[in-house]
Amino acid sequence: MKKIIFILISFFYFSYYLQGQEKITTVLIKTNLGDMKIELYNETPLHKENFIKLVNENFYNELLFHRVIKNFMVQAGDPNSKNAKKGARLGNGGTDYKIPAEFNKKFFHKKGALAAARQGDNINPQKMSSGCQFYIVQGNVYTIEKLKSFEARMKIPFSEEQKKAYTTLGGTPHLDYNYTVFGEVIEGLEIIDKIASSQTDRGNRPLEDIKIISMKILQK
């Protein structure tokens, strides 16, 4: 396992420097509820290159948004969700590798943030990311007073940029620096709201399938 992670890190960093730090990668996500465009961050190269790899392999095509929680986030990327039967419990599928955390204070859980799902701290204290499952933040709009309570609990001060985003656009501030944010929606924020508004079962799976029709790299 350690050998696989080492090879993965070496490959991704090598690819990152070959491509150059200034290039911007945009991904088109087509769903049956509409399209979103996502920009991937250069500053999280391991996650960026892994996502590009999976998109180019058509890994995400036909997968479902299998976990949807209104005012929180919408999650996809479980390979077991492809052609899954109605009511089947999803969320445990993945790749045979994980990605080391790439926390960056510039990137936080504002609405539209693209972040990597992961297993809990009890079995994953390094906070390593799933190799394929991701979520997109919807979240809530918060008051300054509420943000102060988050700061006290998390023992991490929020930047002025975070405060502005969380009190206007919204997000999920309590997730900051615990899950790797590696991109953001730049077009189609309303699609997140459509997905998040769907009726779900007790396992937070939408009653009517919300499918990723395809993903495509638009710019590299």
GUTOR-489044 format. One line per field, with one value per residue (C-alpha): residue number from 1; chain; x, y, z. Coordinates in nm, 2 decimals. Layout:
# GUTOR-489044
nr (NUM, ...)
kette (A, ...)
u (X, ...)
v (Y, ...)
w (Z, ...)
This chain:
# GUTOR-489044
nr (1, 2, 3, 4, 5, 6, 7, 8, 9, 10, 11, 12, 13, 14, 15, 16, 17, 18, 19, 20, 21, 22, 23, 24, 25, 26, 27, 28, 29, 30, 31, 32, 33, 34, 35, 36, 37, 38, 39, 40, 41, 42, 43, 44, 45, 46, 47, 48, 49, 50, 51, 52, 53, 54, 55, 56, 57, 58, 59, 60, 61, 62, 63, 64, 65, 66, 67, 68, 69, 70, 71, 72, 73, 74, 75, 76, 77, 78, 79, 80, 81, 82, 83, 84, 85, 86, 87, 88, 89, 90, 91, 92, 93, 94, 95, 96, 97, 98, 99, 100, 101, 102, 103, 104, 105, 106, 107, 108, 109, 110, 111, 112, 113, 114, 115, 116, 117, 118, 119, 120, 121, 122, 123, 124, 125, 126, 127, 128, 129, 130, 131, 132, 133, 134, 135, 136, 137, 138, 139, 140, 141, 142, 143, 144, 145, 146, 147, 148, 149, 150, 151, 152, 153, 154, 155, 156, 157, 158, 159, 160, 161, 162, 163, 164, 165, 166, 167, 168, 169, 170, 171, 172, 173, 174, 175, 176, 177, 178, 179, 180, 181, 182, 183, 184, 185, 186, 187, 188, 189, 190, 191, 192, 193, 194, 195, 196, 197, 198, 199, 200, 201, 202, 203, 204, 205, 206, 207, 208, 209, 210, 211, 212, 213, 214, 215, 216, 217, 218, 219, 220)
kette (A, A, A, A, A, A, A, A, A, A, A, A, A, A, A, A, A, A, A, A, A, A, A, A, A, A, A, A, A, A, A, A, A, A, A, A, A, A, A, A, A, A, A, A, A, A, A, A, A, A, A, A, A, A, A, A, A, A, A, A, A, A, A, A, A, A, A, A, A, A, A, A, A, A, A, A, A, A, A, A, A, A, A, A, A, A, A, A, A, A, A, A, A, A, A, A, A, A, A, A, A, A, A, A, A, A, A, A, A, A, A, A, A, A, A, A, A, A, A, A, A, A, A, A, A, A, A, A, A, A, A, A, A, A, A, A, A, A, A, A, A, A, A, A, A, A, A, A, A, A, A, A, A, A, A, A, A, A, A, A, A, A, A, A, A, A, A, A, A, A, A, A, A, A, A, A, A, A, A, A, A, A, A, A, A, A, A, A, A, A, A, A, A, A, A, A, A, A, A, A, A, A, A, A, A, A, A, A, A, A, A, A, A, A, A, A, A, A, A, A)
u (0.00, 0.28, 0.46, 0.15, 0.10, 0.47, 0.45, 0.12, 0.27, 0.59, 0.39, 0.15, 0.41, 0.62, 0.32, 0.23, 0.57, 0.58, 0.24, 0.33, 0.17, -0.02, -0.24, -0.61, -0.81, -1.19, -1.42, -1.78, -2.01, -2.32, -2.61, -2.97, -3.06, -2.82, -2.46, -2.18, -1.84, -1.57, -1.22, -0.95, -0.69, -0.32, -0.22, -0.37, -0.18, -0.24, -0.61, -0.62, -0.42, -0.62, -0.95, -0.82, -0.71, -1.05, -1.24, -1.03, -1.10, -1.47, -1.48, -1.76, -1.99, -2.33, -2.25, -2.50, -2.51, -2.57, -2.57, -2.76, -2.82, -3.00, -2.82, -2.50, -2.36, -2.41, -2.18, -2.09, -1.81, -1.90, -1.84, -2.10, -2.37, -2.35, -2.67, -2.75, -3.09, -3.35, -3.30, -2.95, -2.72, -2.43, -2.12, -1.86, -1.72, -1.38, -1.04, -0.75, -0.56, -0.61, -0.47, -0.27, -0.45, -0.36, -0.50, -0.45, -0.57, -0.67, -0.93, -1.23, -1.59, -1.78, -2.09, -1.97, -1.65, -1.54, -1.38, -1.27, -1.47, -1.28, -1.32, -1.35, -1.06, -1.10, -0.97, -0.81, -0.62, -0.41, -0.73, -0.64, -0.89, -1.09, -0.94, -1.27, -1.55, -1.61, -1.87, -1.99, -2.09, -2.43, -2.43, -2.59, -2.54, -2.41, -2.40, -2.07, -2.17, -2.21, -1.88, -1.72, -1.86, -1.71, -1.37, -1.38, -1.47, -1.23, -0.95, -0.88, -0.95, -1.13, -0.99, -1.18, -1.24, -1.39, -1.61, -1.73, -1.81, -1.99, -2.20, -2.31, -2.27, -2.28, -2.10, -2.00, -1.73, -1.70, -1.54, -1.25, -0.90, -1.05, -1.13, -0.93, -1.09, -0.94, -1.17, -1.49, -1.80, -1.76, -2.08, -2.40, -2.44, -2.81, -2.77, -2.63, -2.96, -3.16, -2.97, -2.99, -3.37, -3.44, -3.63, -3.41, -3.45, -3.32, -2.97, -2.98, -2.99, -3.23, -3.55, -3.52, -3.17, -2.95, -2.70, -2.36, -2.41, -2.05, -1.75, -1.52, -1.19, -1.26, -0.93, -0.58)
v (0.00, 0.25, 0.16, 0.24, 0.57, 0.67, 0.58, 0.78, 1.09, 1.08, 1.04, 1.32, 1.57, 1.49, 1.54, 1.86, 2.02, 1.91, 2.08, 2.41, 2.58, 2.84, 2.62, 2.60, 2.29, 2.31, 2.01, 2.00, 1.78, 1.69, 1.56, 1.48, 1.79, 2.02, 2.10, 2.24, 2.37, 2.31, 2.46, 2.24, 2.40, 2.38, 2.40, 2.06, 1.86, 1.51, 1.56, 1.75, 1.49, 1.20, 1.37, 1.44, 1.08, 0.95, 1.19, 1.09, 0.72, 0.79, 0.66, 0.89, 0.84, 0.70, 0.72, 0.86, 1.14, 0.87, 1.09, 1.42, 1.63, 1.96, 2.27, 2.06, 1.88, 1.65, 1.35, 1.12, 0.90, 0.55, 0.31, 0.07, 0.33, 0.25, 0.07, 0.03, -0.11, 0.12, 0.14, -0.02, 0.12, 0.30, 0.49, 0.21, 0.18, 0.32, 0.27, 0.06, 0.37, 0.69, 1.03, 1.22, 1.53, 1.86, 2.12, 2.48, 2.78, 2.95, 2.69, 2.64, 2.50, 2.79, 2.70, 2.53, 2.40, 2.06, 1.84, 1.48, 1.25, 1.03, 0.78, 0.90, 1.00, 0.68, 0.47, 0.74, 0.98, 1.12, 1.24, 1.08, 1.13, 0.87, 0.80, 0.87, 0.99, 1.36, 1.61, 1.96, 2.20, 2.36, 2.46, 2.75, 3.13, 3.20, 3.51, 3.65, 3.53, 3.18, 3.19, 3.30, 2.99, 2.77, 2.95, 2.88, 2.52, 2.45, 2.67, 2.81, 3.17, 3.24, 3.48, 3.78, 3.60, 3.30, 3.53, 3.72, 3.40, 3.23, 3.53, 3.59, 3.29, 3.03, 2.70, 2.45, 2.61, 2.33, 2.11, 2.34, 2.18, 1.84, 1.75, 1.85, 2.12, 2.09, 2.28, 2.49, 2.53, 2.83, 2.78, 2.61, 2.67, 2.64, 2.28, 2.21, 2.35, 2.13, 1.82, 1.91, 1.97, 1.61, 1.38, 1.11, 0.79, 0.73, 0.67, 1.01, 0.85, 1.04, 0.85, 0.94, 0.87, 1.18, 1.07, 1.20, 1.16, 1.24, 1.45, 1.62, 1.82, 2.15, 2.33, 2.22)
w (0.00, 0.09, -0.23, -0.43, -0.26, -0.31, -0.69, -0.71, -0.54, -0.76, -1.08, -1.00, -0.89, -1.20, -1.43, -1.24, -1.31, -1.67, -1.74, -1.58, -1.28, -1.47, -1.68, -1.59, -1.62, -1.66, -1.65, -1.79, -1.58, -1.77, -1.55, -1.62, -1.42, -1.61, -1.67, -1.44, -1.52, -1.26, -1.24, -1.08, -0.86, -0.96, -0.60, -0.53, -0.80, -0.67, -0.66, -0.99, -1.19, -1.04, -1.13, -1.49, -1.52, -1.42, -1.64, -1.94, -1.86, -1.86, -1.50, -1.39, -1.68, -1.58, -1.20, -0.96, -0.71, -0.44, -0.13, -0.12, 0.19, 0.14, 0.27, 0.30, -0.01, -0.30, -0.34, -0.63, -0.76, -0.62, -0.90, -0.75, -0.83, -1.20, -1.29, -0.92, -0.83, -0.67, -0.30, -0.30, -0.03, -0.20, -0.09, -0.01, -0.36, -0.46, -0.61, -0.47, -0.36, -0.16, -0.21, 0.06, 0.19, 0.02, 0.26, 0.15, 0.34, 0.01, -0.05, 0.17, 0.17, 0.01, -0.20, -0.52, -0.37, -0.51, -0.24, -0.19, 0.03, 0.27, 0.55, 0.91, 1.14, 1.35, 1.06, 0.86, 1.09, 0.80, 0.64, 0.31, 0.03, -0.16, -0.50, -0.67, -0.45, -0.44, -0.32, -0.41, -0.14, -0.12, 0.25, 0.43, 0.48, 0.83, 1.05, 1.18, 1.53, 1.41, 1.24, 1.56, 1.74, 1.46, 1.51, 1.88, 1.84, 1.55, 1.71, 1.36, 1.27, 0.94, 0.69, 0.57, 0.24, 0.42, 0.63, 0.33, 0.14, 0.43, 0.51, 0.15, -0.08, 0.20, 0.25, 0.52, 0.73, 0.98, 0.71, 0.64, 0.66, 0.73, 0.37, 0.06, -0.15, -0.50, -0.73, -0.76, -0.97, -1.20, -1.39, -1.29, -0.92, -0.97, -1.06, -0.71, -0.57, -0.81, -0.70, -0.33, -0.35, -0.46, -0.23, -0.07, 0.13, 0.48, 0.34, 0.16, -0.18, -0.42, -0.48, -0.85, -0.99, -1.05, -1.30, -1.43, -1.80, -1.88, -1.78, -2.03, -2.00, -2.17, -2.12, -2.02)
